[in-house]
Amino acid sequence: MPEISRFFGIIIRMYFGDHNPPHFHAIYQDSTAEYDINTLKIIRGQLPARAHALVLEWAFIHRDELLEDWKLASEMKEIKKIEPLI
C-alpha cells in the first residue's frame, strides 16, 4: 500500500483498486482508521483523539489531492505524494 504522506508519527496510505467510497488509511502507532475523503468521517477503525484531529486538519487541506490520488489508484496508476502537515 503506497504511502502518501507522513507527519507527527502518522502515516497516510491508499490502496490500489480499493473499494468505494473513496478513502484513505491513517496509521498511528498501533491504531488504524479509514477516512471517507468526501465527508472526512471514519469508515472503520479509530485513532487517538490528537492523531484524529491532525488527520482531519491535514485531509481538509488536501482533499482535492486525495481525490486525485484516489482516481489514480482506482486506475492502477502511480499515486502522488502529498505534503505533510507542518
C-alpha positions as a printed Julia matrix, in Angstrom:
86×3 Matrix{Float64}:
   0.0    0.0     0.0
   1.68   3.23   -1.13
   2.47   5.87    1.46
   1.02   9.26    0.52
   2.22  11.34    3.46
   3.79  11.13    6.93
   3.6   13.69    9.74
   3.8   13.66   13.54
   4.14   9.87   13.55
   1.01   9.41   11.41
   1.29   7.51    8.13
  -1.28   8.1     5.37
  -1.72   5.36    2.77
  -4.03   4.39   -0.07
  -4.55   1.01   -1.75
  -4.62   0.47   -5.5
  -8.05  -0.65   -6.74
  -9.64  -0.35   -3.27
 -13.41  -0.43   -2.59
 -15.7    2.61   -2.57
 -16.31   5.11   -1.07
 -13.1    6.98   -1.85
 -11.0    6.77    1.3
  -7.53   6.71    2.77
  -5.92   4.81    5.63
  -4.29   6.55    8.6
  -1.91   4.63   10.86
  -0.65   5.9    14.2
   1.3    3.58   16.49
  -0.95   0.51   16.94
  -4.13   2.26   15.74
  -5.57   2.45   12.25
  -8.57   4.17   10.71
 -10.1    4.55    7.26
 -11.42   8.01    6.39
 -14.01   8.82    3.74
 -12.41  11.55    1.6
 -15.66  13.35    0.85
 -17.05  13.52    4.39
 -13.83  13.01    6.4
 -15.78  10.65    8.65
 -14.17   7.46    9.91
 -15.44   4.43    7.98
 -13.59   1.86   10.07
 -11.18   1.82   12.98
 -10.15   4.51   15.44
  -7.22   6.8    16.22
  -6.36   8.57   19.47
  -8.09  11.97   19.7
  -4.98  14.08   18.98
  -3.94  11.96   15.97
  -7.53  12.03   14.67
  -7.61  15.84   14.89
  -4.32  16.11   12.99
  -5.55  13.74   10.26
  -8.74  15.78    9.87
  -6.79  19.03    9.62
  -4.43  17.56    7.01
  -7.21  15.91    4.98
  -9.31  19.09    4.91
  -6.37  21.0     3.43
  -5.55  18.28    0.88
  -8.99  16.9    -0.03
  -8.64  17.69   -3.76
  -5.24  15.97   -3.89
  -6.65  12.96   -2.05
  -9.46  12.67   -4.59
  -6.93  12.92   -7.41
  -4.86  10.15   -5.81
  -8.0    8.03   -5.38
  -8.7    8.36   -9.1
  -5.13   7.39   -9.94
  -5.24   4.42   -7.56
  -8.54   3.21   -9.0
  -6.91   3.29  -12.45
  -3.88   1.41  -11.04
  -1.64   4.41  -11.8
   1.14   5.85   -9.66
  -0.12   7.83   -6.68
   1.39  11.24   -5.93
   2.88  12.2    -2.56
   1.03  14.89   -0.6
   2.76  17.47    1.59
   2.71  16.64    5.3
   1.1   18.77    7.98
   3.69  21.16    9.38
